[in-house]
């Protein structure tokens, strides 16, 4: 299946490497470029190694790049010029990866062209068409990215409905796939809903829902929003269909996806599938526990088992409400 975020990140890394190689030409240092690109990817797409006290997202990313550059310099001071040349270009590359948009792309390319002469001493001859060719390349790449982001938008047939889990918490949302498919009038609304809640159909529905959710999560990440979390349905019936489950979870098999999209299971489903759920957690998938409406009073040992969940969603009348870990508890009405 299509791992949307993983594919986007991989293509981004390749684009940045290509841009640096074209801009720097003979001054391109592959090892330095790859080190800084990985640091950029970690900060930009995983919010890893960033200083969250820095207000602006692009400055947090650039700060991570500066820190990495200093680390590289301390390892090999003979590479000082290569490190500085590569680092300075990232302030322009931000515009090609939607980090910043306050300057027109044409002007950004002009600034890069000037930098190639004034900073890198890459003299051009009168037939050099760097500006034109590089601008065309960048615009083509940006269009491809924009088109890919539209592939899993809401459609006339399907859309993702988001509903806040807890009125006192703005970061967590239940997700639901809404269908707009016309059925013959002889089917009642109840009959249609029953079909869509059938185990087989519910499983297959996730193959539509997960790519759309991953696309929403990617758009959050592109604007630096790492705090919004989506609580997605999960079908425990798929544990008996290992190949199908593997194909489904491949859509979200990326840390960035897993940090933004939690799979939900009810407490009774957890009780019946503990080891299988634990195995998925070990692979990086995060789960939200939905406490059953008729929850029994849990023992301390039973409560301790719930520590593995990224969050617990309970009703305001839940008898265990005061005993769940407060920092993980969400109350729905």
C-alpha positions in Angstrom: 0.0 0.0 0.0 0.9 3.6 -0.4 2.9 4.9 2.5 2.2 8.6 1.8 4.4 10.3 4.4 7.3 7.9 3.9 7.2 8.4 0.2 7.0 12.2 0.5 9.9 12.4 2.9 12.1 10.1 0.7 11.3 12.3 -2.4 12.1 15.4 -0.4 15.5 14.2 0.6 16.3 13.3 -3.0 15.1 16.7 -4.2 17.3 18.5 -1.7 20.3 16.5 -2.6 19.7 17.2 -6.3 19.4 20.9 -5.7 22.6 21.2 -3.6 24.5 19.2 -6.2 23.3 21.5 -9.1 23.9 24.7 -7.2 27.3 23.9 -5.7 28.7 21.9 -8.7 32.4 21.3 -8.0 32.0 22.6 -4.5 29.4 20.0 -3.7 30.4 17.7 -0.8 28.1 14.6 -0.8 28.9 13.5 2.7 28.3 16.9 4.2 25.1 17.4 2.2 23.7 14.0 3.3 24.4 14.7 7.0 22.7 18.1 6.8 19.8 16.8 4.8 19.1 14.1 7.3 19.2 16.7 10.1 16.8 18.8 8.1 14.4 15.8 7.6 14.6 15.0 11.3 13.7 18.5 12.4 11.3 19.3 9.6 9.2 16.1 9.5 9.7 14.5 12.9 10.3 17.6 15.0 13.4 15.8 16.3 16.3 17.7 17.8 14.5 21.1 17.7 14.4 23.7 20.3 10.7 24.3 20.9 11.4 27.5 22.8 12.2 29.0 19.4 8.9 30.5 18.2 9.2 30.2 14.4 9.3 26.8 12.8 11.9 27.6 10.1 14.2 29.0 12.8 13.9 25.8 14.9 14.9 23.8 11.8 17.8 26.2 11.0 19.0 26.1 14.6 19.2 22.3 14.3 21.2 22.7 11.1 23.6 25.1 12.8 24.1 22.7 15.7 24.8 19.8 13.3 27.2 22.0 11.3 29.1 22.8 14.4 29.3 19.1 15.2 30.6 18.3 11.7 33.2 21.1 12.0 34.5 19.8 15.3 34.9 16.3 13.7 36.9 17.7 10.7 37.9 21.3 10.6 39.3 21.0 7.1 35.7 20.8 5.9 34.8 24.3 7.2 34.1 25.8 3.8 32.1 22.8 2.6 30.0 22.9 5.7 29.4 26.6 5.6 28.5 26.5 1.8 26.0 23.8 2.3 24.5 25.2 5.5 23.9 28.7 4.0 21.8 27.2 1.1 19.2 25.8 3.4 17.7 29.2 4.0 16.7 29.2 0.3 15.7 25.5 0.2 13.1 26.2 2.8 11.0 27.9 0.1 11.1 24.8 -2.1 9.7 22.6 0.7 6.9 24.8 1.9 8.6 25.8 5.1 8.5 29.5 4.1 6.5 31.3 1.4 7.1 35.0 2.0 9.3 35.4 -1.0 8.4 34.6 -4.6 10.2 31.4 -5.9 11.6 33.4 -8.9 13.3 35.8 -6.5 14.7 32.9 -4.4 16.3 31.4 -7.5 17.8 34.8 -8.4 19.3 35.1 -4.9 20.8 31.6 -5.2 22.2 32.6 -8.6 23.8 35.6 -7.1 25.2 33.5 -4.2 26.8 31.1 -6.6 28.9 34.0 -8.0 29.5 36.1 -4.9 30.0 33.3 -2.3 30.9 30.2 -4.2 33.0 31.8 -7.0 31.2 29.7 -9.6 31.7 32.1 -12.5 29.2 31.9 -15.3 29.6 32.4 -19.0 27.2 34.4 -21.1 25.5 31.2 -22.3 24.9 30.0 -18.8 21.1 29.5 -18.2 21.2 28.4 -14.5 18.4 30.7 -13.5 16.0 29.5 -16.2 16.8 25.8 -15.9 16.9 25.7 -12.1 13.6 27.6 -11.8 11.9 25.3 -14.3 13.2 22.3 -12.3 12.0 23.7 -8.9 8.6 24.7 -10.3 8.1 21.3 -11.8 9.0 19.6 -8.5 6.7 21.9 -6.5 3.8 21.1 -8.9 4.4 17.4 -8.5 4.3 17.7 -4.7 1.1 19.8 -4.8 -0.6 17.3 -7.1 0.4 14.4 -4.8 -1.2 16.2 -1.8 -4.4 16.4 -3.7 -4.7 12.7 -4.4 -6.2 11.9 -1.0 -8.3 14.9 -0.4 -12.0 14.6 0.4 -14.0 13.5 -2.6 -17.6 13.5 -3.7 -17.7 9.9 -2.5 -15.7 10.0 0.7 -14.6 12.6 3.3 -13.0 12.5 6.7 -15.1 14.0 9.5 -13.2 15.3 12.5 -14.7 15.7 16.0 -12.9 16.9 19.0 -12.6 14.2 21.6 -12.5 16.4 24.7 -14.0 19.9 24.7 -11.2 20.9 27.0 -8.4 19.7 24.8 -8.0 21.2 21.3 -5.4 18.6 20.0 -7.2 15.3 19.9 -9.8 14.4 17.3 -12.0 11.4 16.6 -12.0 10.6 12.8 -14.8 9.0 10.8 -15.0 8.2 7.2 -18.2 9.6 5.7 -19.5 8.1 2.5 -21.7 9.8 0.0 -22.7 6.8 -2.1 -26.2 6.6 -3.5 -28.0 3.3 -2.8 -31.3 2.1 -4.3 -34.2 3.5 -2.3 -35.4 0.1 -1.3 -32.5 0.1 1.2 -33.1 1.9 4.5 -30.5 4.1 6.1 -30.3 1.6 8.9 -29.6 -1.3 6.5 -26.9 0.7 4.7 -25.2 1.6 8.0 -25.3 -2.0 9.0 -23.5 -3.0 5.8 -20.8 -0.5 6.4 -20.3 -1.7 10.0 -20.0 -5.3 8.9 -16.5 -6.6 9.9 -15.4 -7.2 6.3 -16.6 -3.8 5.1 -15.3 -2.1 8.2 -11.8 -3.5 7.5 -11.9 -2.5 3.8 -13.1 1.0 4.8 -9.8 1.5 6.6 -7.9 1.2 3.3 -9.8 4.3 2.3 -9.6 6.1 5.6 -5.9 5.6 6.5 -4.4 7.2 3.3 -6.8 10.2 3.7 -5.7 10.5 7.4 -2.0 10.3 6.5 -2.5 13.0 4.0 -4.2 15.3 6.6 -1.3 14.5 9.0 1.3 15.3 6.4 -0.4 18.7 5.7 -0.2 19.4 9.5 3.5 18.6 9.5 4.2 20.8 6.5 3.0 23.8 8.5 4.9 22.7 11.7 1.8 21.3 13.5 3.0 18.3 15.5 0.5 18.5 18.3 -2.7 17.6 16.6 -3.6 13.9 17.1 -6.1 11.8 15.2 -7.9 8.9 16.8 -8.6 6.4 14.0 -10.8 3.3 14.0 -9.0 -0.1 14.0 -10.6 -3.5 13.3 -9.3 -6.2 15.7 -10.9 -8.7 13.3 -7.9 -8.2 11.1 -5.6 -9.9 13.6 -6.7 -13.2 12.0 -5.7 -11.9 8.5 -2.0 -11.2 8.9 -1.3 -10.3 5.2 -4.3 -7.9 5.0 -3.3 -6.3 8.3 0.3 -5.9 7.1 -0.9 -4.2 3.9 -3.1 -1.9 5.9 -0.5 -0.8 8.5 2.1 -0.2 5.8 0.1 3.0 5.0 1.1 4.3 8.5 4.4 2.5 8.9 6.4 5.7 9.5 7.3 7.5 12.8 5.8 10.7 11.6 2.4 9.0 10.8 2.5 7.0 14.1 3.1 10.2 16.1 0.0 11.8 14.6 -2.4 8.9 14.2 -3.4 6.7 17.1 -5.3 3.5 16.5 -8.3 3.0 18.8 -9.4 -0.2 20.6 -12.1 -0.7 23.2 -11.1 -2.1 26.6 -12.8 -5.4 25.9 -11.0 -5.7 22.6 -7.7 -5.0 24.4 -8.4 -7.8 26.9 -8.9 -10.3 24.0 -5.9 -9.2 22.0 -3.2 -8.0 24.4 -0.2 -9.7 22.9 -1.1 -8.8 19.3 -1.6 -5.2 20.3 1.7 -5.2 22.3 3.5 -6.5 19.2 2.2 -3.6 17.1 3.2 -1.1 19.8 6.7 -2.6 19.6 6.7 -1.7 15.9 6.0 1.9 16.7 2.2 2.1 16.3 0.4 4.0 19.0 -3.0 3.0 20.5 -5.8 4.9 22.2 -7.9 3.0 24.6 -11.6 3.6 24.5 -13.0 2.7 27.9 -16.3 0.8 27.6 -19.4 2.6 28.9 -20.1 -0.1 31.4 -16.5 -0.4 32.7 -16.0 -2.4 35.8 -13.8 -1.1 38.6 -10.2 -2.0 37.7 -7.6 -3.3 40.1 -4.2 -1.6 40.4 -2.7 -4.4 38.3 -5.3 -3.9 35.6 -4.8 -0.1 35.6 -1.0 -0.6 35.3 -1.5 -2.5 32.1 -3.1 0.6 30.5 0.2 2.5 30.8 1.2 1.3 27.4 -1.6 3.4 25.7 -0.8 6.8 24.3 -4.1 8.0 25.7 -7.2 6.8 27.4 -10.6 8.0 26.3 -13.4 7.7 28.9 -16.8 9.0 29.7 -17.3 11.5 32.6 -19.2 8.7 34.4 -16.4 6.2 34.2 -15.8 4.6 37.7 -12.1 4.5 37.0 -11.8 8.1 35.9 -9.8 9.3 39.0 -7.3 6.4 38.7 -6.3 6.7 35.0 -3.0 8.6 34.4 -4.2 12.2 34.3 -1.8 13.3 31.6 -3.1 10.7 29.2 -6.8 11.0 30.0 -9.4 12.5 27.7 -13.0 12.8 28.6 -15.7 12.7 26.0 -19.3 13.8 26.5 
